[in-house]
Amino acid sequence: MGITERKEREREEMRKLILDGAQKLFLANGYEKVSIRNIADEIEYSPATIYLYYKDKNELLFALHQRGFVKMVSEFQPLLMLNDPFEKLVGMGRSYIRFAVENPELFDLMFIMTAPMDKLDKEDWVEGDQAFGLLMQVVQECMDAGIFQQHNVQATSMMIWSSIHGYTALFLRKRLGMFPECDRQLIMDDAFNLFCDTLRRGL
């Protein structure tokens, strides 16, 4: 391995160390309560070292945001091998909900928090475009297979995503308090199945 490759590998290892430390603290304390100095203390480096890799906390948040999308999209990939496009769509919905429940802080950062999106131009959100592109691809397959009628694929995908996202966010943000706690998961499952059945029957 040459000097250039070795240095690049070391830089990647340092980036990973910083992100791992930041994610650990964010999960424990929430994003708002963690500073660059806290992260530096966690990984036993100086704040100046972190600034060599990330210009500010927002850029660090965006790197974690990207990491979250890589993880979520990788969980979609096996579903794309299914032959039935509607099964793909249902599987993606279940995977989206499972990802949110298992990674609530990442989900917050990716879809709920204003930062780091308020600092980005539209063309910077490559990860969001890719994930939504996958959804549109599967929705188009459903239309081509005659499972859905022909509609605007972008608007149809937006309707499906926003519906699944909506009740996922209500669940994560503890806005289902009108239901007994022991029933909430069952109600979530019933709502998801009813939504899928409605799509299949009426879209």
JOQUIZI-V338097 format. One record per pair of residues at least 12 apart in sequence whose ideal C-beta (glycine too) atoms are under 10 Angstrom apart, sorted by the first residue. I is the first residue (numbers start at 1). J is the second residue. D is the distance in Angstrom with one decimal. If there is no record, write none. Layout:
BEGIN
i:I j:J d:D
i:I j:J d:D
END
This chain:
BEGIN
i:11 j:52 d:9.1
i:11 j:53 d:7.5
i:14 j:43 d:8.8
i:14 j:45 d:8.3
i:14 j:49 d:7.7
i:14 j:50 d:9.1
i:14 j:52 d:8.4
i:14 j:53 d:6.4
i:15 j:53 d:5.6
i:15 j:54 d:8.4
i:15 j:60 d:9.9
i:15 j:63 d:7.5
i:16 j:67 d:9.6
i:17 j:39 d:10.0
i:17 j:42 d:9.6
i:17 j:43 d:5.4
i:17 j:44 d:9.6
i:17 j:45 d:8.1
i:17 j:49 d:9.9
i:17 j:50 d:9.9
i:17 j:53 d:9.6
i:18 j:36 d:9.7
i:18 j:39 d:6.6
i:18 j:40 d:8.8
i:18 j:42 d:9.2
i:18 j:43 d:6.3
i:18 j:45 d:8.1
i:18 j:49 d:8.3
i:18 j:50 d:5.7
i:18 j:52 d:9.8
i:18 j:53 d:5.9
i:18 j:54 d:7.0
i:18 j:60 d:7.2
i:18 j:63 d:8.4
i:19 j:39 d:9.4
i:19 j:43 d:9.9
i:19 j:53 d:9.3
i:19 j:54 d:9.1
i:19 j:60 d:7.5
i:19 j:63 d:5.9
i:19 j:64 d:6.1
i:19 j:66 d:9.6
i:19 j:67 d:6.4
i:20 j:39 d:10.0
i:20 j:42 d:9.1
i:20 j:43 d:8.0
i:20 j:67 d:9.8
i:21 j:34 d:9.8
i:21 j:38 d:8.9
i:21 j:39 d:5.2
i:21 j:40 d:8.4
i:21 j:41 d:9.0
i:21 j:42 d:4.2
i:21 j:43 d:4.1
i:21 j:44 d:9.1
i:21 j:45 d:8.9
i:21 j:50 d:9.1
i:22 j:34 d:7.1
i:22 j:36 d:9.0
i:22 j:38 d:8.8
i:22 j:39 d:4.9
i:22 j:42 d:7.9
i:22 j:43 d:8.7
i:22 j:50 d:8.7
i:22 j:54 d:8.9
i:22 j:57 d:8.7
i:22 j:60 d:5.7
i:22 j:61 d:8.3
i:22 j:63 d:8.4
i:22 j:64 d:6.5
i:23 j:39 d:9.7
i:23 j:60 d:9.8
i:23 j:63 d:9.9
i:23 j:64 d:6.0
i:23 j:67 d:7.8
i:23 j:68 d:9.4
i:23 j:103 d:10.0
i:23 j:105 d:7.9
i:23 j:106 d:8.0
i:23 j:109 d:9.6
i:24 j:39 d:9.1
i:24 j:42 d:6.7
i:24 j:43 d:9.5
i:25 j:38 d:5.7
i:25 j:39 d:6.1
i:25 j:41 d:9.2
i:25 j:42 d:5.7
i:25 j:43 d:9.8
i:26 j:38 d:9.8
i:26 j:39 d:9.1
i:26 j:60 d:9.6
i:26 j:61 d:8.4
i:26 j:64 d:7.3
i:26 j:105 d:5.8
i:26 j:106 d:8.9
i:26 j:108 d:9.4
i:26 j:109 d:7.8
i:27 j:103 d:9.2
i:27 j:104 d:8.9
i:27 j:105 d:5.1
i:27 j:106 d:8.8
i:28 j:42 d:9.8
i:28 j:105 d:9.4
i:30 j:105 d:7.8
i:30 j:108 d:9.1
i:31 j:57 d:8.6
i:31 j:61 d:6.8
i:31 j:64 d:9.0
i:31 j:105 d:7.5
i:31 j:108 d:7.7
i:31 j:109 d:6.8
i:31 j:113 d:6.8
i:31 j:115 d:7.6
i:31 j:116 d:9.9
i:32 j:113 d:9.2
i:32 j:115 d:9.3
i:34 j:57 d:8.0
i:34 j:60 d:9.6
i:34 j:61 d:9.9
i:35 j:47 d:8.5
i:35 j:57 d:7.3
i:36 j:48 d:9.7
i:36 j:50 d:5.5
i:36 j:51 d:7.3
i:36 j:54 d:8.2
i:36 j:56 d:7.7
i:36 j:57 d:5.8
i:36 j:60 d:7.6
i:37 j:50 d:9.0
i:39 j:54 d:9.4
i:39 j:57 d:8.6
i:39 j:60 d:7.6
i:56 j:116 d:9.6
i:56 j:119 d:9.0
i:57 j:115 d:8.3
i:57 j:116 d:8.8
i:58 j:115 d:5.7
i:58 j:116 d:4.7
i:58 j:117 d:9.8
i:58 j:118 d:8.5
i:58 j:119 d:5.2
i:58 j:120 d:9.2
i:59 j:116 d:7.3
i:59 j:119 d:8.2
i:60 j:116 d:8.5
i:61 j:109 d:6.4
i:61 j:113 d:8.0
i:61 j:115 d:5.7
i:61 j:116 d:4.4
i:61 j:117 d:9.6
i:61 j:119 d:9.1
i:62 j:109 d:9.0
i:62 j:115 d:8.5
i:62 j:116 d:4.1
i:62 j:117 d:8.5
i:62 j:119 d:7.6
i:62 j:120 d:7.1
i:62 j:124 d:8.2
i:62 j:125 d:9.7
i:62 j:127 d:9.7
i:63 j:116 d:8.9
i:64 j:105 d:9.0
i:64 j:106 d:7.2
i:64 j:109 d:6.0
i:64 j:110 d:9.0
i:64 j:116 d:8.8
i:65 j:106 d:8.1
i:65 j:109 d:5.3
i:65 j:110 d:5.6
i:65 j:111 d:9.5
i:65 j:113 d:8.9
i:65 j:115 d:9.1
i:65 j:116 d:6.0
i:65 j:117 d:8.1
i:65 j:120 d:9.4
i:65 j:125 d:9.2
i:65 j:127 d:7.3
i:65 j:128 d:9.2
i:66 j:110 d:9.3
i:66 j:116 d:9.8
i:66 j:125 d:9.8
i:66 j:126 d:8.4
i:66 j:127 d:5.5
i:67 j:106 d:7.7
i:67 j:109 d:9.5
i:67 j:110 d:9.7
i:67 j:127 d:9.4
i:68 j:99 d:8.5
i:68 j:103 d:6.9
i:68 j:105 d:9.0
i:68 j:106 d:3.9
i:68 j:107 d:7.4
i:68 j:108 d:9.6
i:68 j:109 d:6.3
i:68 j:110 d:4.7
i:68 j:111 d:9.1
i:68 j:127 d:8.2
i:69 j:106 d:9.1
i:69 j:110 d:6.4
i:69 j:125 d:9.4
i:69 j:126 d:8.8
i:69 j:127 d:3.5
i:69 j:128 d:7.2
i:69 j:130 d:7.4
i:69 j:131 d:6.0
i:70 j:127 d:7.4
i:70 j:130 d:9.6
i:71 j:99 d:7.4
i:71 j:102 d:9.9
i:71 j:103 d:7.3
i:71 j:106 d:7.3
i:71 j:110 d:9.7
i:72 j:92 d:10.0
i:72 j:95 d:7.8
i:72 j:96 d:7.4
i:72 j:98 d:9.9
i:72 j:99 d:5.0
i:72 j:100 d:9.0
i:72 j:103 d:8.1
i:72 j:106 d:8.2
i:72 j:107 d:8.6
i:72 j:110 d:7.5
i:72 j:127 d:8.9
i:72 j:131 d:6.7
i:73 j:95 d:9.8
i:73 j:99 d:9.8
i:73 j:127 d:7.7
i:73 j:130 d:6.5
i:73 j:131 d:5.6
i:73 j:133 d:10.0
i:73 j:134 d:6.9
i:75 j:91 d:9.8
i:75 j:92 d:9.1
i:75 j:95 d:5.1
i:75 j:96 d:8.8
i:75 j:98 d:7.8
i:75 j:99 d:6.1
i:75 j:102 d:9.7
i:76 j:88 d:8.8
i:76 j:91 d:8.1
i:76 j:92 d:5.6
i:76 j:95 d:5.9
i:76 j:96 d:8.4
i:76 j:99 d:9.2
i:76 j:131 d:7.8
i:76 j:134 d:6.0
i:76 j:135 d:8.9
i:76 j:138 d:9.1
i:77 j:95 d:9.9
i:77 j:134 d:9.1
i:78 j:91 d:8.5
i:78 j:95 d:9.1
i:79 j:91 d:4.1
i:79 j:92 d:5.8
i:79 j:93 d:10.0
i:79 j:94 d:9.0
i:79 j:95 d:6.6
i:79 j:134 d:9.4
i:79 j:138 d:8.5
i:80 j:92 d:8.8
i:80 j:134 d:7.5
i:80 j:137 d:8.4
i:80 j:138 d:7.8
i:80 j:141 d:9.9
i:82 j:138 d:9.5
i:83 j:145 d:10.0
i:84 j:141 d:9.3
i:84 j:142 d:9.4
i:84 j:145 d:8.2
i:84 j:147 d:8.6
i:85 j:137 d:9.2
i:85 j:138 d:5.7
i:85 j:139 d:8.3
i:85 j:140 d:8.5
i:85 j:141 d:3.6
i:85 j:142 d:4.7
i:85 j:143 d:8.8
i:85 j:144 d:7.8
i:85 j:145 d:5.4
i:85 j:147 d:6.5
i:85 j:148 d:9.1
i:86 j:138 d:8.7
i:86 j:141 d:8.8
i:86 j:142 d:5.7
i:86 j:145 d:7.8
i:86 j:147 d:5.1
i:86 j:148 d:8.5
i:86 j:196 d:8.2
i:86 j:199 d:8.1
i:86 j:200 d:6.4
i:87 j:138 d:9.8
i:88 j:134 d:9.4
i:88 j:135 d:9.9
i:88 j:137 d:9.2
i:88 j:138 d:4.9
i:88 j:139 d:9.7
i:88 j:141 d:7.2
i:88 j:142 d:8.4
i:89 j:135 d:8.1
i:89 j:138 d:5.1
i:89 j:139 d:6.9
i:89 j:141 d:8.4
i:89 j:142 d:6.2
i:89 j:147 d:8.7
i:89 j:148 d:9.3
i:89 j:157 d:9.8
i:89 j:160 d:7.4
i:89 j:196 d:8.0
i:89 j:199 d:7.8
i:89 j:200 d:9.5
i:90 j:138 d:9.9
i:90 j:192 d:8.6
i:90 j:193 d:9.1
i:90 j:195 d:9.7
i:90 j:196 d:5.3
i:90 j:199 d:8.8
i:90 j:200 d:9.0
i:91 j:138 d:9.3
i:92 j:131 d:9.6
i:92 j:134 d:7.5
i:92 j:135 d:6.7
i:92 j:138 d:6.5
i:92 j:139 d:10.0
i:92 j:160 d:9.2
i:92 j:161 d:9.6
i:92 j:164 d:8.8
i:93 j:135 d:9.5
i:93 j:160 d:7.7
i:93 j:161 d:9.1
i:93 j:163 d:9.1
i:93 j:164 d:5.1
i:93 j:165 d:9.9
i:93 j:168 d:9.3
i:93 j:192 d:6.6
i:93 j:195 d:8.1
i:93 j:196 d:7.1
i:93 j:199 d:9.7
i:94 j:164 d:9.3
i:94 j:189 d:9.6
i:94 j:192 d:7.4
i:94 j:196 d:9.4
i:96 j:111 d:9.9
i:96 j:131 d:9.3
i:96 j:135 d:9.2
i:96 j:161 d:8.3
i:96 j:164 d:5.9
i:96 j:165 d:7.6
i:96 j:168 d:6.9
i:97 j:164 d:6.9
i:97 j:165 d:9.3
i:97 j:167 d:8.6
i:97 j:168 d:5.2
i:97 j:171 d:8.2
i:97 j:172 d:9.7
i:97 j:188 d:7.6
i:97 j:189 d:9.4
i:97 j:192 d:7.1
i:98 j:168 d:9.8
i:99 j:168 d:9.3
i:100 j:112 d:9.9
i:100 j:164 d:9.5
i:100 j:165 d:8.5
i:100 j:168 d:4.9
i:100 j:169 d:8.0
i:100 j:171 d:8.0
i:100 j:172 d:6.0
i:101 j:168 d:8.0
i:101 j:171 d:7.6
i:101 j:172 d:7.3
i:101 j:185 d:9.5
i:101 j:188 d:9.4
i:104 j:171 d:9.8
i:104 j:172 d:5.4
i:104 j:173 d:9.4
i:107 j:165 d:9.5
i:107 j:168 d:7.9
i:107 j:169 d:8.4
i:107 j:172 d:6.7
i:108 j:169 d:9.3
i:108 j:172 d:7.8
i:108 j:173 d:9.1
i:110 j:127 d:8.3
i:110 j:128 d:8.3
i:110 j:131 d:9.1
i:111 j:128 d:9.1
i:111 j:165 d:6.7
i:111 j:168 d:8.9
i:111 j:169 d:7.5
i:111 j:172 d:9.8
i:112 j:165 d:9.6
i:112 j:169 d:6.7
i:112 j:172 d:8.3
i:112 j:173 d:7.9
i:131 j:161 d:9.1
i:132 j:154 d:8.7
i:132 j:157 d:6.7
i:132 j:158 d:8.3
i:132 j:161 d:7.1
i:133 j:157 d:9.1
i:134 j:157 d:9.5
i:135 j:153 d:9.5
i:135 j:154 d:9.9
i:135 j:156 d:9.5
i:135 j:157 d:4.8
i:135 j:158 d:9.0
i:135 j:160 d:7.1
i:135 j:161 d:6.0
i:135 j:164 d:9.8
i:136 j:153 d:5.3
i:136 j:154 d:6.4
i:136 j:156 d:8.4
i:136 j:157 d:4.6
i:136 j:158 d:9.2
i:136 j:160 d:9.9
i:136 j:161 d:9.6
i:137 j:153 d:8.9
i:137 j:157 d:9.1
i:138 j:153 d:10.0
i:138 j:157 d:8.5
i:138 j:160 d:9.4
i:139 j:151 d:8.8
i:139 j:153 d:5.5
i:139 j:154 d:8.9
i:139 j:155 d:9.9
i:139 j:156 d:5.4
i:139 j:157 d:4.8
i:139 j:158 d:9.8
i:139 j:159 d:9.5
i:139 j:160 d:6.8
i:139 j:161 d:9.6
i:139 j:199 d:9.8
i:139 j:203 d:9.3
i:140 j:153 d:5.0
i:140 j:154 d:10.0
i:140 j:156 d:9.0
i:140 j:157 d:8.7
i:141 j:153 d:10.0
i:142 j:156 d:8.7
i:142 j:160 d:9.8
i:142 j:199 d:8.6
i:142 j:200 d:9.2
i:142 j:203 d:8.2
i:143 j:156 d:7.9
i:143 j:203 d:9.1
i:147 j:199 d:8.7
i:147 j:200 d:6.9
i:147 j:203 d:8.2
i:148 j:160 d:9.9
i:148 j:199 d:7.4
i:148 j:200 d:8.6
i:148 j:202 d:9.3
i:148 j:203 d:4.6
i:149 j:202 d:9.1
i:149 j:203 d:6.6
i:151 j:203 d:7.4
i:156 j:199 d:9.4
i:156 j:203 d:7.1
i:159 j:199 d:9.3
i:159 j:203 d:8.7
i:160 j:195 d:8.5
i:160 j:196 d:9.7
i:160 j:199 d:7.1
i:160 j:203 d:8.7
i:163 j:191 d:9.5
i:163 j:192 d:9.6
i:163 j:195 d:6.0
i:163 j:198 d:9.6
i:163 j:199 d:9.1
i:164 j:191 d:9.8
i:164 j:192 d:7.5
i:164 j:195 d:7.4
i:164 j:196 d:9.7
i:167 j:187 d:9.2
i:167 j:188 d:6.8
i:167 j:191 d:5.9
i:167 j:192 d:7.9
i:167 j:195 d:8.5
i:168 j:188 d:8.3
i:168 j:192 d:9.4
i:170 j:184 d:9.9
i:170 j:188 d:9.1
i:170 j:191 d:9.9
i:171 j:184 d:6.9
i:171 j:185 d:8.6
i:171 j:187 d:9.2
i:171 j:188 d:5.9
i:171 j:191 d:9.7
i:176 j:188 d:8.0
END
